[in-house]
């Protein structure tokens, strides 16, 4: 029976809280909860911004890779044409490509 008396005494103590004690309890519990909510909100906004920056960076890299890929495809087409062409134009085309590279790099053409 002692357990029942302890339980009822505890229940009576909870029921007997006055307005001041309720306000103190709300402050003790409420302030940390509000603080945690603000902290989590800031963290999630930061994380969202970080993911946006990473997505933008990835998109820029993809565009650079696509540009480089098209340039390499164009060069492969030219090389395929040179390899399959057995005429006298092959040497001329190779020299034209060399001259083109020298012009892009700033060297003087002979």
Phi, psi and omega in degrees: 000341180295324179298319179294321180292321178295316180296317180289328176293320177295317178297321178295325179291322179292322181288333186272015178291135178269176181299323179294319179292324177296318180296317178297317179297320179294322179293315182296322180270320187290316182299313177297324179295315178297316178302314179295321179297316179295317181297315179295321179298314179296319180298315181291325175295317177299315181296321178297316179296320179298318179293324177297317179297317178297321179294318178297317179298318179295322179294320178296318178296319179298320179295320178296318178296321179296319178296314180295323179296317180294325177295317179293322176299319179296318180294321179295320178300317180296316180295321177299319179296318180295317182294321182279344179273118182259006183280187181285350182286345185300310181297320179297318180294321178296316178296322178296321177294320178297316179298320180298318179294320180295320180296317179295323182274350177097002179286157178276140178275134181289000000 
